C-alpha cells in the first residue's frame, strides 16, 4: 500500500533491489542514541553483514507472503522503516519465548530525525497493520523497551495495548498487541 504524506514523503513496501538503502538506514538507526535502545543488534554486527544478507532481507520484505517491510521515502532516500515478520508457533523467538500460535510481529521501527513529528511513524505503522490484516493475522504484536517512551506513545496512538512484560537483554520489555 502506498501513501503520500506532505511534503513529499511516500510510504510503500520495500523493493527487492533496496538492500543498500536498508543497510544505510539500519546503520543510521543503530547510531541514533534515541533509537538505538529499540534494536537487538549492534552497529558492529550490522557492519559485519555481507551485502548478500542485506539484498536477501530486501527481497524477502518485498515479496515474501509471510513478512513485509515498509519504508518512508523522501527524495529517493529511506527516512523510515518498519517490518512485519512471523513468529512461528512452537519456535523460540528473539527473546526465547515460544508462541502457541503463529503471530505477526512488528519490528525495526525507525524514523530519521529530519522527518520526526510529521506523521511518518504513524503512517508506517498503519501500513504494517493493513498488510498484517490482509495476510490474515488477527492481531499484530510488538515488544518495546520500557525506556522507549516515544515509541510506546506512538504504539498507543495506533491502538496497541500492553499485554505483558518480561525481562529483556537490557531491562524490562513491554509486550503490546493490537487486534485487527
Secondary structure by P-SEA (a helix, b strand, c coil): cccccccccccccccccaaaaaaaaaaaaaacccccccccccaaaaaaccaaaaaaaaaaaacccccbbbbbbcccccccbbbbbbbccccccccccccccbbbbbccccccccccccaaaaaaaaaaaaaaaaaccccccccccccaaaaaaaaaaacccccccccccccbbbbbbbcc
